[in-house]
Amino acid sequence: MQKLGYVYVMSNVNRKVLYIGVTSDLETRVYEHENSLVDGFTKKYNCHDLVYYEVFDDIGSAIAREKAMKKWNREWKERQIKEINPEMKRLNEQVFRFN
């Protein structure tokens, strides 16, 4: 059985910074970003809020989508996010199985 893949966007509290990532375990990855457990861009720029995610049947498709989205300009990225999350609200709790 293949694992699902996820493309996700994390942002900081004022939504000035967007980070696009890919994972096979969205709940764990969001938890890691939210709690600054991952060194790098999201920790440096306080990207703790999940504002967008897509689910794919396999990780390969998710990786391809992530690569494509990273090439987009900011306006396109925001338009994509706002299609499912018009106010760019924090979605972290949506992906946690146990709150």
Secondary structure, DSSP 8 states (H G I E B T S, - for coil): ----EEEEEEE-TTS--EEEEEES-HHHHHHHHHTT-S-SHHHHTT--EEEEEEEESSHHHHHHHHHHHHTS-HHHHHHHHHHH-TT----HHHH-S--
